[in-house]
């Protein structure tokens, strides 16, 4: 079983190269009885991608481009998304398990009431996205991703690791963050520090958090005041 491990966090990856699995090329992600299994979907350019009440199982989605994406009540198991460009996707009321997003553009994504379990985001652009009431039921890794001005609202991030990512103006608003691993990032421009209780960082990141806190509290230093 393939895994991706960073420090203490290991994500189980899709098993798509095993000998007993043959991926058939499909021209649509809409399947009979709401199920698409053992599939390969590549190179499509769509105006709209609308999926609801669908189960995607054992597949690869490669080079998909969509101008508008709405995904609702999806169950996604053992699927790899690679090189996809989805404009401001809206993804809600879904469960994503053993899934990899690699080299994908998901800027402005809105994830709402989505459960993540063994999910890897690698080298993805997620700037300006929102994760609202998202729950990490199993390990989730963001590595080498751009998370600029991303907002996590009322999210359960206790099984999440964020490593070597751009987190400028990334904001945390409520939720559960105990055990959230933020090592390996520049934390100096984080927002919503009061939500980051019991997170994991390195000691040399403490000055970065202090810088973020002085900005968030709008602190004025005495030596910056004219006349002392």
C-alpha positions, 0 to 999 in steps of 0.5 A: 500500500503506497503512502506519503509520509511527512514527519508524523503524518502518513496519507494512504494513496490511491492504488491505481497501478495494481495488476488486477485493476484496468482503467477504462477511458470514459468521456464523462464523469456521469455514470449509470446509477450514479457510479463511475468505477475503474476509469480514466478521464483525460484532457477534457475542456468543459464549460460546466462540470456539474456532478451530484449524488455520484460515486467516483471509485478507482480512477484518474482525472488528468488535465481536466479544465472547467470554467464552472464547477459544482460538485454536490453529495459526491463520494470519491474513493481512490482517485487521483486528480493531476494537472486539473484547472477548475475555476472557483469550484464549489464542493459541498456535502461530500466525502473524499477518501484516499485521493490525491490532488497533484499540480492542480489549480483550484483557486477560489474553491469553496469546500463546505461540509466536506469530509477528508480522509487520507487526502494529499494536496501536492503542488496545488494552487488554492489561493482565495479558497474557503474551507467551511466546516471541513472535517479531516476524519483521517490524515490530510497533507498540503505540501508545496501548495499556495494557500494565500488568503485561504480561510478555514472556518469552523474546520476540524484540522486536527489530522492536518499537516501543512508543509512548505506552503505559501500561507500569506494572509491565511486565516483560521476562524474557529474550529479545532486545531489541536495537533495541526502541524504547521512546521516548515512554513513562514507563519509571519502573516497568518491571521486568526491566531486565537483559533490556533490553540495546541498546534505544532510548530518549531521553536524557530517559528515563534518569532514569526508567530509574534510578528503575526500577532503584533500585526493582528493586534495592531500593536504600536511600538513606543520607539515608533512614536514621535517624541517618545 
